[in-house]
């Protein structure tokens, strides 16, 4: 379904010439097959059932001069080579510039095999490393990657081709009871990830959450919701059972229940590297995965509905898009640690313990990555839609860093988007690596290995991109009519008898 709006934009405080902004929404199905790998861990796991479909959902905006595409994918990650390929194909088919195409994974841990190890990624390494990578690790499926690529291109092309008239709006709400920081300061002076309910050594949480539910939407000429973009910061780890979009499925169901089954819901994850649905301080038992997905998706979806019902409709112009690529060095394990890890992986995991063996494997794989690519390329992207800006990066970004981006942006609606246009693993704050830091996210692996200051560099780059753009006007309600007289039924004195 698509949309168009004749409007005026404000640039640098001056009224500009009217712009005609077209918007289209579309979705495609990318549900993986039974038996394909289920990503999200450091070992292999396979899907045995389907709970709900996985999709690509796309929105395309066109003001006649510039076009931008915003894509949400029900996937753990979207590898950078995949994004490069779809950008080239979309440009050839629709004319949208590569820097104006944002592709973000929802980070669903119940989706299809788009990661972790990519096809051919370790072909340069030794037979031992190739065995650890391809036989003992979670691997992307080349056939499924091709399916996802086709799904992204088809969704964007359909959205581009079907744009038609509508009104647009943007807003934000608060959902503060659905997501929780999973890192805690402990009595021993360190920080633990998921220390466990009832742990008497917990002092306090070690990081914030971002309760903001960002929503950008468009309505067709008949007043029906054509589609919306929802931005929220929480891991998609509810795992309702089988192949699933995770809690995003129920988020979509709630919005469609209020506005109709044809509405397209593009989900973009916020800075949620240390934020999940798990409340480690809760005194009661956690719900099962199905109910957890309903609770999280339902609460966020309900808040999005409230925002949609109350936002003003009008213009969302101008459009703009920019990107920069940072070159960030990877952290290197000590030579003696590499030797120790090689000794560990030569043994049976049952002999040395599954966790020590797994992280030893990761160090060996990282050593092979460093031989080929000691510096990572990290794309930071800005996509502007009027008064809203989407600031993308490929990290599992700590929540505090996302809040820092919001604080530094000049836009009234700033939406950090993570797992965007590639994947570089966890990017914690520098504090997490300090003497009182620690936790799962700071472990050195083939997946997460950027230098300690990477988060600050990404924040600075995102803010710089935002400050190079000028926010458009926020749609506003018309003023109240001039006062004439009080309501005649109401401007009377009290009656006692």
Secondary structure, 3 states (H helix, E strand, C coil): CEEEEEECCEECCEECCCEEEEEEEEEEECCCCCCCECCCCCCCCECCCECCCCEEEEEEEECCCCEEEEEEECECCCCHHHHHHHHHHHHHHHCCCHHHEEEEECCECCCECCCCECCCCCCCCCHHHHHHHHHHCCECCHHHHHHHHHHHHHHHHHHHHCCECEEEEEEEEECCCCCEECEEEECCCCEEECCCCCCCCEEEECCCCCCEEEEEEEEECCCCEEEEEEEECCCECCCCCCECCCHHHHHHHHHHHHHCCCCEEEEEECCCCCEECCCCCCCCCCCCHHHHHHHHHHHHHHHHHHHHHHCCCECCCCEEEEEEEEEEEECCCCHHHHHHHHHHHCCCHHHHCHHHHHHHHHHHHHHHHHHHCCEEEEEEEEEEECCEEEEEECCEECHHHHHHHHHHCCCCEEEEECCECCCCCEECCHHHHCCCCCCHHHCCCCCCCECCCHHHHHHHHHHHHHHCCCCCCCCCCCCCCCCCCCCCCCCCCCCCC
